[in-house]
Amino acid sequence: MESIKVEDYMNKRPVTFTPDMPLSEAMDKILKTHQSGAPVIDDRHKVVGFLSELDMIHQLLKVGYACQDSKTVGDCMYKDVLSVSPYDNIMRLAEQMVPTKPKVYPVCDGGRLVGLITRRDILKAISTQIGDGFMHPV
């Protein structure tokens, strides 16, 4: 397989959250976009956290749906976020994801969010490479 980069398959316009966003607004964004989670960014587009569907479910079970507006994304987000570079090799990232790594990675360049890469994106890259291999024998 040829070396393909994360930037070739990443979502360049991912949904994002801010730490002060109400949890209800974040939930609406996730439900509308069908993303399984999203990076939390500051005003300089630096990733300060990540909020997943599971994080939201966990918080909503604790406080109840009626009290969701009292919580913000910053209250619920995961702060130790693993990110990747747009120039990383997508096949190496696939190997890292196999054991139990996150399903979604923010893509950062110079510390700023430039995209999002998911397991589905990596599967598309692998599928393309396998298809190319069948069409162009070595």
Secondary structure, DSSP 8 states (H G I E B T S, - for coil): ----BGGGTSBSS---B-TTSBHHHHHHHHHHHT-SEEEEE-TTSBEEEEEEHHHHHHHHHHH-GGGGGG-BHHHH-B-S---B-TTSBHHHHHHHHSSS--SEEEEEETTEEEEEEEHHHHHHHHHHHHHHHHHS--
